[in-house]
């Protein structure tokens, strides 16, 4: 234990709150960890293989770069798409991780020093924004025009999204934050200062999952008294349910399987248990019309018409039937349309379908007839514009209106992260959302899970 850690523990013993992070605390930790030019990081080594390795520590490359000493990161469901090789243009040795927070270690000469100070804590948005293009001016940071020059994405989509941390060369090839250090371009745009009264374990999720869930609910539009079906009860789906309640939804239906359904129920607000319904799709028929299906179950739960809207939080790489599985394996499509069709067919006429899970390219057998004939609104929610929401969500956390820890099941070490990926993939140990600590992490906040080592 370092001198600063020992001092901190002594202070805690005299009544220092776990949830209060003083500037002296952060200053103590900012002085540690300058011992070498290498660092530990999780890298992609090929399809279905990630590994913890020692790599060169990042350095300042541009005037507005910031080097962040990582104190917390996590694993996202979309990281599994990288693991599986479903996202194009991954290269061996790419550093993964798009959700992270930390302490500023170095700043470039052009960084606005009134916004970014060495030794203070910040959370990064998962996308990189320049701060002054057409989309950034509208706080639509995920569509920044200047941080991703990938020509393949432009050709495939008819336009580019912003660059993203740790998410393939398709989105810029920027090294991610599942590491001890990370370089943050346009640091005075893409870092949000964490107040002293908010621990890393809560601020971290402003990086992606909270903004993504909030954007899904807001962009799809959940109205008071809506019945809402959520496909995928992972962290994003779980928080979509919480935000749907906040918009006044009268019923929230999760479509998934165990152990996720039980996790959501156990962490659902007790005062709203009467609004919760769980549908285990693994116990229903698929493709057999004379037996109960997900679509028929949704109709049954919502007066025969179906829910007002459905939110897709699962992604398109997981085929349920053999035909889509074969087409994905042979490259005939990149994504299955099965969940999308269940949502389209399941919602009421003139219902809304929001798509926030990752879809890479093209799909077959899409029920365009139902979309047109029944007036279904299919809304691509896009990569969530974090900058549009993170101040609002931070304010909710500070007021106690939003508790990100309700979706966090595990605290793990960075050194174990390759093992954690495989456990997360298999949903072992009822793993939902994790907090990944590094050697620079602050002491565990009150209410955060105890450390699990693998």
N, C-alpha and C positions, 0 to 999 in steps of 0.2 A: 504494500500500500504506500502511495506517495505521501509526502508531507501535506500537500494540499488536500488529498483524500482523507487523511487522518484528522486534519483540522475540521473538515466538513462533518465527518462523523461525530466528532466531539461536540460541534455546534448543534447537530441534530439531537444529541443526547440531552442537551440543555433546553430543548423545546423548539428547535428550528423546524419549520413545517416542511414536509416532503413536497408540498405543492408550491411553495414559494421559492423561486430561484433568484437569489440576489446577484447583483453585478459583481460582488466580490467572489461569489461562488464561480461565476463564469470566468472571471479574470484568473482565478487559480487554475482552472482547467485549461485556459488558453495558453498558459505557459508550459504545458506538458506536451510531449510528443514530437519534438523537433529533432529526433535522434538520427534520422537517416533519409536517404533519397528514395527508398522503396516503401511500399505499403502492401497490405493485404487487400485483395479484391476478388469478387466472384466473376468468373469469365465463362463465356459460352465456348465450349470445345467441340461442338458439332451437335447434330440432332440427338436429343434426349440425353445430353451430357453437359453438365456444368461442373466447375471445379474452383476451389479456393486456391489462389496462387499469389506469389509475390510479383508485383509489377512496379515500374517506375512511378514515383509520386508525381502528380501533375504540376505544371508550372504555369506562370502567367504567359499567355501568348498574345493577347490583345490588350489595349489600354483599358477596356472596361471589364476585364476579367476579374473574378474573385475566386480565391482558393478557400474552400470551406472544409473545415475539419469535421467529419461526419460524427454526430452523436446519436443519430437514430435513423434507421431505414426500415423497410418492410418488404414483403412479397405480395405482389398483386396477381390476381387471376390472369391478367394479360401477360404476365411473365411466363406463364405456362405455354402460351402460344409461341413464344421465343424458344423455350426449351424444346418444344415439339417440332420446331422448324417450320411452323405454319406461316410465319411472317417472313417475307422474302428479304434477301440481301443481308443476311447475317454473316459475319466473318469470324473465324476461329480467333479467340483471344479478346473478343468484344466484352467490355465491362458492362454488366447489367445493372438494372435498378433505376427506376424513375421517380421514386418517392423518398425524400430524405430531408433531414434538417441538420443543423450543426452550428459551429462557432467559426466566425470569420478569422482566417489565419493570415491571408495576404490580400491586398487590393491593388489593382492596376492604377496607373497614373491618371487615367481618364474617368475613374469611378467617382460619382457624386458622393463626396465624403459626408454630406449632411444626411444621407440615407443609409450609408453602409460604413460601419466602424469596426475595426479590428477588435476582437474579443467579445463581441455581442453575438447573441443567438438569432438565427434566421431559419425560416423554412423556405424551400425552393418550390416553385411551380414545376410540374413535370414537363411542361412545354417551354420552349425558349422563345421569347418575344423581344422584338427590337424596341417597342414602346412608342413608335411614331409613324408606322405605316397606316394604310387605310383601315385595316382590321384592328390594329392595336389602338387606334384613336377611338374605336367603338368598344374597347375592352374585350374584343373577341380574340384574345391572345393566342388561342389554339390554331388560328388561321393566319398568323403572322406571315407576311410576304417576303421577309428578308432573312430568315434563319434556316431555311432548308432549300438547297439548290438542286435536289435530286430530280433528274430529268425523267427517270422511270415512273416516279409517282405522278409527275405532271402529265405524262402520256396516258397512264392507266386511269387516273381519276378525272382528267380534264382540269386539273388545278392542284396546287400543293397545299399541304398543311404546314404548320410550324415545325421546326426542329424539336426533337424530344430527347430527353436524357435516356441512355441505356436502351434504346429501342430500334436497333438496326440502322443500316445505312440508307434505307428507304426513307427514314425520317431524319437524315442528317449525319448519322454515325457518331453522335456525341457520347462520350464515356459516361456511364451511370454512377449512381450513388450507393451501390452495394459494395462499398469500399471504405477505406479509412479517410481518404481525401477525395475531393471532386472539384473540377474546374467549372465555374458557372459563368458563361458568357453573358454580357449585358447584366452584370450582377446587380446594378442599382435598379433594374427593372424586374428581375426574376427572383428576387429574394424579399420576403416579408419578415420584418422584425417580430420576434416573439416576446410578448410582454413578460415581466417578472412573475406575474400571477398565473401563468399558463405553463405547465410542464411540457417537455418534449413529447411525452407519450400522448398528449392531446393535440399539440400543434402539428406534429408530423403529418397527420392525415389531411391537413389542408393542402398538401402537395397534390393530391389526386382524388382519393376515394370520396371525400366529402363533397368536393366541388362536382365530381362526376355524377354522384347520386342526386345532388341538388339540381344540377342542370337537367338531368333526365326528367325529373318531376316537373320542373318549371317549363322546360322547352316542350314537352309533350302536352302539358297543361292538365293538371289535376284540379278539379273544381270541388267546392263544398258538396257533400253528399254523393260524391262519385264512388262507384265500386271499382276497385283497381286490382288487376291481376299482375303479379310480378313473377316473371320467368327467370329463375336463378336466385337462390337464397344465400348466396355468398355475401361478403361484406358490402358490396355495392347494392345488391338487391335488398339486403337488410336495412341499410340506411335509406334507400328509396322508400321503404315502407314507413320509416319514421318520418321522413319529410312529407309523404303523402298524408299521414295523420295531421301534420301541421297545416296542410292545405284544406283540411276538413273532410277527408275521405271517410265514408261511413262503413266501408268494408275493404280489407286488404287481404288478398289471396296469394299465398306463395306457392309456386309450382316448382318442386325440386324433389329430392329424396333424402333419406337419412345419411349422415347425422345432422345435416344442415337444418332440416326442418325443426328438429328438436332444439338445436342451438338458438334459432330465432325465437321459438316459443318461450324458452327459458329466459331470454333477455328482452322480451317484449314488455312494454309498459303494462303493469298490472291493471291500471285504470282503463285500458283499451283492449283487454283480452276478448271482449264480446265482439270486437270488430275484426278479429283475426281468424282466417281459415287457412288450412294447410292441405295441399294436394300432392300426394306422392305419385309422381308419374310412373314410377317403376311398378306400381300395383294396378295400373290401368292398361287397357289394350292400346295398341298402336297399329293403325291401318286396317282394323277390323270393325266395320260399321255397325254390326249388331251387338257389340259389347261396349261397356262404358269406356270412353276415351277422355283425354284432357279437355277436348272441346265440349263434349257432352257434360262433363263434370262442371265446367265453368257455367254453362247454361243453367244447369240445375241449381247452382249456388246463387245465381243472379236472376231469379224470377223467370227463367226460360229465355230471356233475351241475351244474356251474357253481360260481362262487365262493361263499364263505360270506356275504360281504357286499359291497355296492357303495356307493361314496361319490360323490355328485353334486356336482361342483365346476365346473359349466359355465354354468348358468342356463337360463331358459326362453324367451328371446326369439329363439333361433336355430333356425328351422324347417329341417328337412332335406327334407321332401317338399312338393309344391305345395299340397296341401290345407290343411295348417297355415299355410303362408305366406299363402294367400288369407284364411284365417280371421283371422289376426292383422292383416293389412292392412285388412280390412273391419270390425274391431272385434268379430268374433264370439267371439273369445277374446283373452286378454292374453298367454298363455303356451302353448308347445307341450308336449305330453305325450310326445313321441317318445323323448327320452332316458330319462325316467322309465319308460316301457314297456320299453325295452331293458334297463334295470336290473332291473325286476320280473321279466321273462321270463328274464333271464340268470342270476340267482342260483339257488342250489339251493332245493329245497323247504324251507320254514321259514327261508329266508335273510333278511337284513336289508338295507334300503335307507335310507341317510341322505341327506337333502336339505339341502345347505348353500349351493348357488348361489341367486341371486336369482330368485324367482318373485313376480310382482306381484299377480295376481288369480286368474283362472279359466282352466281348460283343458278341452278336449274330447277325446273318444276315449280316455279313461283306462282301462287294463285292470283294472278292479275285480274281474273274474272271477278273474284269476290271483292277485290279492292274497288273495281269500277262499279259493279252492279249494286253493291251495298253501301257505297260511299265511305269506305274506310280510309281514314287519314293515316298514311304511313310516314312517320317523321324520323329522319335520321338526325339523332341528337348531336352528332359530331363528337370529336374530342372536346371535352368540357373546357370552356374558356375560364381557367382558374382565376385569372386576374379580375374577372367580372364579379366573382363571388367571395373571394377569400377574406376580405375585410368584414363583410356581413356575417360570414360563418364564424370568424374569429370572435366577433362581438357576441354571438350566440353562446360560444364556449365560455367566454368570460362571465356572462350573465347566468351561467348554469342552465341555460335552455337546451343545450346540446352537449351530450356526453359521448365523445368518440370511443371511450373505453368499453362501451357496451358491445362493440363488435370485436374486441381484442381478446383472443383466447390464450396466446402464448407470448412469452418474452424469451428470446434466444440470443446466442452469441453470433457475431459475424463469422467467427471461425468455423461455426457449424452450419453455415448457410447452404452449402451444397447438399448436405443431408436433409436440411429443412425443405428444400425444393421438392425432393422426392416424396417426403411425407405430406407436404401440402398438395402435391399432385394426386396422391392416393387418398387424401382426406383422412389420414390417420390421426389418432389422438383427438378427434373432433376439432382439428385445427381450422380456425376461421381466419382471423387477421392476426399477424404477429408484429411485435416490436423487436427490431434487431438492434442490439446494443453493440458498440465498439469499445475499444480501450479508452476512448475519450468521453464515453457517455456519463451523464450526470447520475447521481443516485436515484434509484427507483422511486417513482412518484406514488403517492398513496392511491390505492385502487387499481394499480397496474398489476398484471399477473406476475407471479414469482418466476425467477429464471429457470428455464429448462435446458439442460445440456444434453447433447447427443454424441 
